[in-house]
Amino acid sequence: MSQWAGIRHMSKTLHLSGRAIARELGISTHTVAKALASDEEPRYRRCPAGSMVDPFVPAIRRLLLDQPSLKATVLAERVGFNGGVCTTVFRARVREIKAQLGVVDPADRLVFTPGEQVQCDLWFPSIPILATGVVHPVLTMIACWSRFLLAMMLPTRQCGDILAGMNVLLARLGGLPGRLLWDNEAGIVHDHKLIDQASVWAGGMGASIKLTRPRDPETKGRIERANGYLDSSFQPARTFTTIDDFNTQLDDWLDGKANRRWVRAAGGRPVDLLDDERYGLTVLPDPLPRAGIELTTRLSRDYHVRVGGVDYSIDPTAIGRVVTVTASLTLVRATCDGVLVAEHARCLRPHQTITDPAHVAQAARLRRQFQDAQHGVARPVLSLVETRDLASYDQLWQEVA
């Protein structure tokens, strides 16, 4: 028992006088009088020394009154604060001042029903793929009710690759949610609106895509936390040779750990809640809407077209004509007037040139024809359209007659 509590006990309970208490405890009567006059235990209090932020507080208040949304970093620059290691102290003081001024941004707790929403995002690992030397984007999607997480690495962050990845992951989920939530990802959104290819995909899928407001990460907090979970629990101490190797390791981790962990807020494991989640999903269209990188261009003399940072050869007989190139996650195809003029396995290493030897041989023949034409030598002209001997028509007419 502290001395203060002992003095008050002897006075209130034992009814001893101040002098008797002083003699009993061996202290001065002045100390006894102070203890009896205080309603709380006396303790040492040091006057606050203040902080190096204090001189800037009036200027911070003025700026926040005019523009309440200013960030701490901007405020530090405007008021001339250069605290170095004390930046944390400055941020804490700014939060305190904003609370005093009523400048707060409360976050509502969002509640979802099964199948109501799937949040989508791109996560960028810090470890490059060994085969390409590039950090490829990872499409992540999480069902908001069950917290079931899906993810796969994509070759690029272009719209076609993102939509192709969404086809794959929605098929794994087993249905279409009521709403797909995206932030302002450049591969999906331009000027706060869906780009045309994404709109066409959404129409074919029958999907509703909701876009978050700028600088509002709480709206998709579930996928943000899932990305942090990937960063802290999946990525460390791993190496990845190819994109396929990355996706194989990722699928094993999702199936064996991430979706089998107990989620306190959901009251269960995502894999166990998935069946209930699927009751709220609608059936996916069959077939799924077309997705992939698409481009239309007039083929130049070098008979190569760039797709996803890689140059692919096209049959040189299509030089000067319009070709349509489509690239899925695994295959690149080109057509000209409905005729297939190129097909390549997709290369995932950027800045490469993929050339079909048959296209090189065709280019050599065309080059010889051109040179012979310059010197008056006639050679048969190659064409993409199949030709037929006219004598076959005479034979056919005789058979009919």
RAHUTA-V517402 format. One record per helix or strand. SS is the DSSP state (helix for helix, strand for strand). FROM is the first residue (numbers start at 1). TO is the last residue. If there is no record, write none. Layout:
ss:SS from:FROM to:TO
ss:SS from:FROM to:TO
//
This chain:
ss:helix from:3 to:12
ss:helix from:18 to:25
ss:helix from:29 to:37
ss:helix from:54 to:66
ss:helix from:72 to:79
ss:helix from:84 to:100
ss:strand from:117 to:124
ss:strand from:129 to:129
ss:strand from:134 to:134
ss:strand from:137 to:143
ss:strand from:149 to:153
ss:helix from:159 to:173
ss:strand from:176 to:176
ss:strand from:179 to:182
ss:strand from:189 to:190
ss:strand from:193 to:194
ss:helix from:196 to:205
ss:strand from:209 to:211
ss:helix from:217 to:234
ss:helix from:243 to:256
ss:helix from:258 to:260
ss:strand from:262 to:263
ss:strand from:268 to:269
ss:helix from:270 to:279
ss:strand from:282 to:282
ss:strand from:293 to:298
ss:strand from:304 to:307
ss:strand from:310 to:313
ss:helix from:316 to:318
ss:strand from:322 to:327
ss:strand from:331 to:336
ss:strand from:339 to:345
ss:strand from:353 to:354
ss:helix from:357 to:374
ss:helix from:391 to:400
//
